[in-house]
Amino acid sequence: MKKFMDKDFILTTKTAQKLYHSFAENMPVLDYHCHINPEEIAHDRQFENITQVWLGGDHYKWRFMRSCGVDEKYITGDASDHDKFIAWAKCLQKAIGNPLYHWSHLELQRYFGFDKPLTEETAEEAWKVCNKALSKKDMSVRSIIKRSNVTLICTTDDPVDALNFHEEIKNDSTFDVQVLPAWRPDKSMNLEKPTYLDYLAKLEGTVGFKISTFEDLMKALRLRLDYFENHGCSVSDHGLDDVMCTPSSKEEIEAIFSKRLSGAAVSEEEVLKFKTAFMVEMGREYAKRNWVMQLHYGCKRDNNTKRFEKLGPDTGFDCIRNDTNASNLANFLDALEKEGSLPKTIIYSLNPGDNEAIGTIIGCFQDSTAVAKIQHGSAWWFNDNKIGMENQIKSLANLGNLSGFVGMLTDSRSFLSYTRHEYFRRILCNVIGEWVENGEYPYDEKVLSEIVKGISYNNAVKYFGFKLDTK
């Protein structure tokens, strides 16, 4: 029996161990997509206790606690931080087979030196050990980032955001990790939402003119794209229900936009036409600016109406859609490709059944302008577990260029989530190690080291064009 989560955790072969410890383990972390708060970096937040850094906003943990029958008081309610932590510890010991078990213990080991399994019996000890560590300056937000060997972070930011905290960070010479904004214009596109007109009013206030037409909207967004670009942004991200491709004329789009501005409801077909036009315009802009476009889709959100009305979005009530349309994805990419406006693009579907479709679609749009110009993104959200990561890696290898993959991202709101890069790298090295040990690929150390280091870090540096040294 192997020791619980030892130095060779997940690494089942000698080759896997060699690849990880020699080439992947000490590579820096480039976190090109996350949801952490730049204000907390700017002000170097010091957390008072483990619950604040661990359970605050973590809907992965919240979902599991609900599955264990925990009262909402101990999840998002008014229970004390201590009692919430104890409730979580009682649940975690039951999380066999769940990635939360691995993630949580990696974080306990790497950041707090707590090597025991977290259980109801060890919870009080862990509470004290973690809180003592968090009280020290070397566990402030910036210190956590530095000790995690992070070189660059891309946050997720709305077009109306002032980016003042990014400016603070950039102008602070005591902190050398780059923290850049990433453009997330979903609220500008989702005209079917009840809050859309209120959002447009905010955008108008930001750009200083009335938005009366679709062209006005695009003018406003181009101004904000310029603003983001001046703050170092070169990455966009879109959270879509599905990738749409329902072409229409300029006149139709203006009519649809005018209809929505009048306060009238728009039909599902009109929404699809509007969003298609919006995404094509955004794609054109990204291509002009040499930005990377990220497409996250395949999620059905806010399924529990009662809980959504009480707690709001991103609180653990989303699920996988199984009606995503691969043809629309291909048609959307082709619409941009036909006019020479297809930017570098990373595609993530929450539905793992889309892996092979994505793998074959991206092969239709590769060219010499970038290695793996169109990427099959890392296993996302409900799929960033051991099986999900293995499946995405193997699917990409089967159908495309795994060696050109830009690798892992945290996609998290927690500053302790950088261990997910370690988790991913262990899984990656184990998959490659098995191929080598099975005689499916030769043990060519030079080539293997380049592949592992590339996927761990170097490929992302080159793909996004960040001003960082490869390792």
N, C-alpha and C positions, 0 to 999 in steps of 0.2 A: 504494500500500500504506500503510495506517495504521500509525502508530507503535505498538509493543507497549504495551498498557495505559496509554495516555496519559490526559489529563484528560477526554477524551470517550469513554473506554472504554465500549462497549456502546451509546452514544448515537448512533444512526445518522442522525438528522435534526436540523435546526436547532431545531425545536420541542422535541424531546426534550432537547437541550442546554440550552435556555432553562428548561424546567421543572425540570430537575435542578439546574443551577447557581444559579438564582434562588430556588427554593422548597424543594427537598428536601435539598440538600447540607448545609446548616448546621443543619437541625432536630436537636433533641436525640434521644437514644436512650432509649426506655422498654423495658426487657427484662423482659417480664411472664412469661417462662418460660425457665428455664435450669437447669443442673445444676452450677453452680460451688459451691465449698466456702465457706460463710460464715466458717469459721475462718480461712481464708487472707486474707479481707478484714479480719476483726477484728484479726489480727496483722500485717497489711500485709506479706505475704510478699514476699521479694526472691528471684527465681529466680537460680540460679547460672549457668545456661546456656540456650541456645535449645531444647535437647532437652527440658528439664524443662517449659517452658511450651508447647511445640509438640507433642511426641510422647507425653507422659505422659497416658495415659487416652484418647487420640484414636483410637477404633476405626475412624473413616473412613480415616485414614492407614494403620493397621495392615492393613486389608483390602486396600488397594491394594498395599502392600509384599508381602503374601503372593501377590497376583496376579502380581507381578513375580518371584516365585521366591526372595524373600529368606528366609534362614534365620531361624527364630523367635528365635534368640539376639539378633538385631539389631532385633527388634520389641518383644517383652515379656521377653526374656531378660537375661543378665548382661553383655552387651557394654557397653563404655564409652559414655557419653553422646556423646562425639565420634564414635565409630564408628557409632552409631545415626543420628546426623545425616547423616553422609556416605552411609550406605546409603539414607536417605530422599531426599537430593539426587539420587542416581543414579536413583531411581525417578521423582521428580517430573518430570524432563525428558522422561519417556515418557508423562506423564499428559495427552496431547492430548485435548481434549473433555471432560475430567473437571473438575467444579467445584473439586476440590482444587487444580488448577493456578491458577485464578483466586483462590480464597481465600488460598492460600499467598503469592502474589505481592502481593496487596493488603496482607496483613499485613507483608510485608517492606518494602513501600514506605511504608506509613503509620506504622509504629512504629519502623522501623530506618533509613529513608532509603536502603534498598538497592534500586536501580532496575534492576539487571541480572536476567536470567533465572537462576534457580537451577539449576545443572547440576553435573555431576561436576567440571568445570573451575573453576567459581566457588565451589564448596562451602567450601573452606578460607577464602577471603576472607569469605564470608558468615558462617561460624562465628565469626570474629574480630570482625567488625563488630557482629553481634548480641550477642555476649557482652560486648563493651565497653559497648554501650548498656544492657544489663541490669544491669550493675554500678553504674549510677548511680541515685540516689534517685528520679529522675523516671520510673523504670521499675519501681517497686514496684507491687504489685497495686492499691493505691488510686490511685496516680498514673496507671496505665493506664486505670482506670475514668474518672477525671476528664478525662484528655486525649481520651477517646473520647466526651465530651459526654453521658455517661449521667446521668440524673436519678433513676432508680429501678430496682431489681433485685428480682425475685421468685425466690428459690431454690426447691428442691424438698425437702420435709421430711416425715418420717414422724410419725404421731400420738404416738409415744413420745419424740420428740426434745425435749430440754430447752429448745432455742432460746436457750441462754446466749450464743452468739456473736452472735446478733441483738441481744440486750440490750447486749452490749459495744459493738457498732457504734452503736446508738441513743444510748447514753450518752456517746459520744465526740464532743465538740463540734468537733473538728478535721476531721471528715469529714461533709460535708453531703449525700451521696448516700443516699437511703433504701434500705435492704436489708430486705425483708420476707419472711417465710416464706410458702410456698404448701403447702397441705394435700394430701398424697399418701397415701391410706389403703389402697393396694393390698394390703399384707401383712395388713391386717385382714379383707380380703374373700376372699383366695385360700385357702379352706379345703382345697382339694385338694392343696396343697403339703405335702411331708413335714415342713417346718419350722413348720407352722401352730400347733401346740400350744405349741411353744417361744416363738413370737411372742406368743401370748396370755398366756403367763406374764410376759413383759416388760410387756405392756399392763397386766396386773393389778398389777404392781409400781409402775407409774407412777400409776395411779388409786387404789390402796390398797384394792381389794376384789376378791373372787372373781368371775370371769365364768363363770356356770353356765348361762346362757340367752342366747338371741338378744337379748332385751330388755336383759339385763345388758351385752351387747356394745354395744348402741346407747347405753345410759346412759354407758358408759365413753367412747365416742367423742364424745358431746355435751359431756362435761366437757372433753375435749381440744380440741374445737372452740371452746369458751369460752376456753380457755387460748391457742390460736392467735389468736383474735380480739382478745384483750387485747394481743397482740404485733403488731397491725396487719394480720393476715392477712384477706384478703377474696377469695382465689382458691384454687380447688381444682383438682386434676388427677388423672385416672385413666388408667392404662395398661392397656388392655383387649385381650384377643385379638380380641374382637368385641363389639358392643353387643348385650346379651341382653335378651329380654323374654319370660320364661316365668313367668306369674303362678301364685301358689299361696296357700294359706291360712296364717294365722299358726301354726296347729297344725302344718302340714307343715314350716314353717321351723324351729320349735322342735325337732321330731323330727329333722330333718336335722342341726341344730347339736348336739343331744345325741348323736346317732350319731357325729359326728366327734370330740366330746369324749371319747367312750369309746375312741377309738383305731381305730375301724372305718373302712374305706374307704367313700367315698361315690360314687354313680354319676354319670355325666355329666349325666343329667337332674336329679339332686338338686343338683349344682353350679350348673346354670343357674338353678334356682329360688331357691337361696340368694343368688346374686349379683344376681339381679333384685330380690329383696327388699332387699338391701343398698343397691343403687344408688337405688332409689326412696326409701328412708329418707334417704340422703345428699342426694338432690335436694330433698326437703322441707326439710331443714335449711338448704341453701344459699338456697332461696327465702325462708325466714324471715329470714335474715341479710343478704339482698341481696348474696350472694357470686356470683362467676362460676364456673360449672362447665366444666371442660375435659375433653373425651373424646378420648384418643388411642387408636386401635385399628387393626387390620389388620396386625399384625406376628406372624410365627411365629418364636419366639425359640429360641436355643440349639440350632440344628440339628445342629451337629457335636458329638456326644456326647463323643467322645474329647477334643476341645479344651476343651469346657465343663467337664469333670471336672477338667482340669488348670488352666485359667485362670479359670473362673467366668463369671458373666454380664457383658454389656456389653463384650465383648472382640472383637466383630466377626463373630459367627456367627448373625446374625438375617437374616430375609428378609421379603419382602412376602407376605401371605396373599391368595389370590384367591377366597376363599369367604365374604367378608363379606356380611352380610345387611341390606340397606337397609330391608326391611320391619320387622325388629326395631328398628332405629334409630327409625323413624317411630312404632312402637307404644310404645316406651319414652318418647319425648317426649310422646306423647298421654296416657300413663298419668299423667304429672305434670300435664299441662295440664288434664285433666278435673277434677282436684281443686284447681286454682288454685295448683299448687306447682312450676311450671316456671320455674327460674331462668334468668338470662342464661347462655347456653351457647355454647361454641366447639367445633366438631366438626372433627377431623383424622382422615383415613384415610390409612394408608400406601400403600393401593392407589390409584393415580391413576385407575383405572377407576371409582372411586366419585365422582369430581368432580361429574358431572351429577346423580347420585342425591342427593348431599348438597345441591346447589344447589336441587333441586326440593323436598326435604324441609324445608329451613329456611324456605322461603316459606310453608309451611303453618302456621307457629307464630309469625310476627311479630305484634307489637302495638305500641300507643302507649306502653308503659312504657319503651322504650329504642329508639334508632335501631339497626337491625339487631340486635335482641335475640338472635337465634340466628345465629351466625356460621359461615361456612365458613372454617376456620382456614388459615393460611399453609401453603404447600407444605412438607411435613414429611419430615425424615430423608433417605430415598433420593430424595425429590422436590425438595429445596431446591437444585436446579441451575437453570440458565437456562431450559431447556425446561419443567421442572416448574413453576417460578414463573410463566412466561408462561401455561401451560395453566391453572393455578389462577386467575390474575387474569382471564383471558378467560372461563373457565367461570362465575366469580362474576359478572362483568359481564353475561354473556349471560342469566343466570337469576335474578339478584338485584340487590342494591344495592352495587356496588363502592365508591361514595363513602362508605359507612358502615363499610368494612372496617377492622379494628384493626391490620392490617399485620404486620410482621415480628417475629420473636423469635429469639434465638440457639439455644436448645435445646442448649447446648454446655457442656462442662466446661472450656473454655479462656478465659482472660481476653483473648486476642487476637481472639476471634471477633466482636467488635462490627463489624468490617468487613463482616460478612454483611448488616448493615442497609444499608450503602452499596451492596452488590451488589444487594440487593432493590430499593432505590430507583432505581438506574440502570435496572434491568429494567422497573420500573413506569413510569418516565418515558418509556422507549423505546416501550412498548406504547401509552401514551396519545398520545405524540407521533406515532406512525404513524397513529392514528385521525384526529388533527387534520390531518395533512399529506395524508391521503387524502380529506379532505372529509367524513369520517364524523361529525365533531364540530367545532363552530366554535371559533376561537381567541378565547375569552372569558377573558382573563387573570385576572379576579377569581374566576370560578368554578373555573377550572383550578387556580389557586393554593390555593384552599380545599380542593379535592379532594386534591391532592398533599400538602399540609401535614397534612391530616386523616389520610390513610392512613399517612404517615410517623411521626406522633406524636400529634396532637391527638385523634384518635378514641379511641385507647387510654386517654388521660387521662380522657376523659369516660365511656367505657364501663365502666371498672373503678372509677371514682369516686375515683381517687387525688387527694390534696390537692397538686396541682401546677398551675402556670400553663400554659395553652396558649400557643402561639407564633404 
